[in-house]
């Protein structure tokens, strides 16, 4: 709740706000997740038309973990481009605006 409240405050005071949602396979990339995100943002951001960008999981940070001596525990996975399109369709159906930067 606190994060959503902060997002509301930021979006009211900064018109160039961009919501970025990382899609992580096995964590938040299922169709029900798309509906959940859309429901929350459509209800909380009514009339604001804040752009949302979906970010596909990647392993760019894996080398940093290894440099720190930490074990990178995420398996090699990827987000299907069709899944991203599904999320965008759900968001658009709920009046949300998706962007690609």
ABEGO torsion letter per residue (X at the ends): XAAAAAAAAAAAABAABBBBBBBBBGAAABAAAAAAAAAAAAAAABGAGBBBBBBBBBAAAAAAAAAAGBBBABBBBBBBAAAAAAAAAAAAAAGBBBBBX
